[in-house]
């Protein structure tokens, strides 16, 4: 987080980041918690002044450059992908909380220079309902 650094890890749909403080997410790391069989989780970030980065199973975004993450894509692989969906949504500096999306789709914004300030991620059994509204997860100019 801008001006904060790495935060304590969160899980089970808890909010990572901040809202109402105008601080942008600069980087994020994701991992699968206990109870998920073999497989992994990958993330891809759209970063200001860079664009879309490659998929990674380590860290997406940048550190020490004060560049904001503006959008993300998250996906599972291996056995985890066959049995679970990964749902996620972002809180954008201009748009507030956007809708939930899943399995590698875009969340956030592109072309507006608006940063992600917070993120929620939830892993559910394959085919389960979204944790909330799926309206407008991504805004592109």
Protein Blocks (a to p, Z undefined) as FASTA:
>chain_A
ZZkbpcdddeehiaedjehklpacfbdcddddehiacdddddddddehkbpcdddfkbgc
jehklpacfbdcdddehjllmmpccddddddfklopadddeehiaeddehklpacfbdcd
ddddehiacfbdfehkbccZZ
